[in-house]
């Protein structure tokens, strides 16, 4: 397994380590529920150095990415971040990502850990087939560590270690400057639904910055958090996770990502398939379900309506905030308009009501 620059610290801290996307990662420290609630109430620090960073640079960078991705890059200005995705020609999702615009000739894509090599190969394939020759694609993932400082107290903690004017860095914007004396990218983004920052810094400085952040935030309750809490936090907000709500077999339109599928921006990879699916009517929809009885819904559990199987759970958990079972489910379009379902949990069916997302 690959290891992040903070692997030694995680082991020293007694974290429970697991394999995730080919990486050895901390799933929890004090416990998933405690870490989850601490992020909602104070702040948590995540090691997300397994994520990939791909740079696209050159005079035609904007034009190439405008055709390679499904969102509209024309909506971006320098210093802004955009949630986006890569699609195959048939409309299936290669990966979802965040796209950073430094200027019209330089962008960075932050991609999912398990997909980094696949995404890089896909972009190289698209470039080879395109008329854009004056471009350089670089997988910069080995250079970076990435830390996510998340929670309502994140800004006041980070402010103690930087001269950057954090109030001027709005959500989905970024700045470049020093934190704890280290030059880095400070992005007001995250995967928890709380205020927070994702820090892209040199891998060699990861241990120093990690320790200084925890020390600076100790009085505010800052504590490390693992992938377990990261998953329950994103699920409470209804955020998609590749391999669950998104895949080569799931269209972004089916996964509630029509808002980033800019079918009117001009041609892009997958556009014709998405237009056809929209014209014919989607076959499936992603919905939120909340159990009305005891039980924990898990990925792959069947979803029933009037005794008939109509879909399956893509992600599910016991919500630490609600203390109820919650799930995202991909169901037949005809069934999606209903309000009451059942989730088959082992040998019994538990009633689940459809709820408007986010759950929290």
PyMOL commands that set and color helices and strands:
alter all, ss='L'
color gray80, all
select helices_A, chain A and resi 7-12+32-41+61-68+73-75+113-129+141-143+154-161+166-168+203-220+227-236+258-260+271-280+333-336
alter helices_A, ss='H'
color red, helices_A
select strands_A, chain A and resi 2-3+16-20+23-28+44-47+52-57+80-87+93-103+106-111+136-139+144-150+174-179+182-187+196-202+223-224+284-291+302-305+308-318+325-332+340-345+348-355
alter strands_A, ss='S'
color yellow, strands_A
deselect
rebuild
show_as cartoon
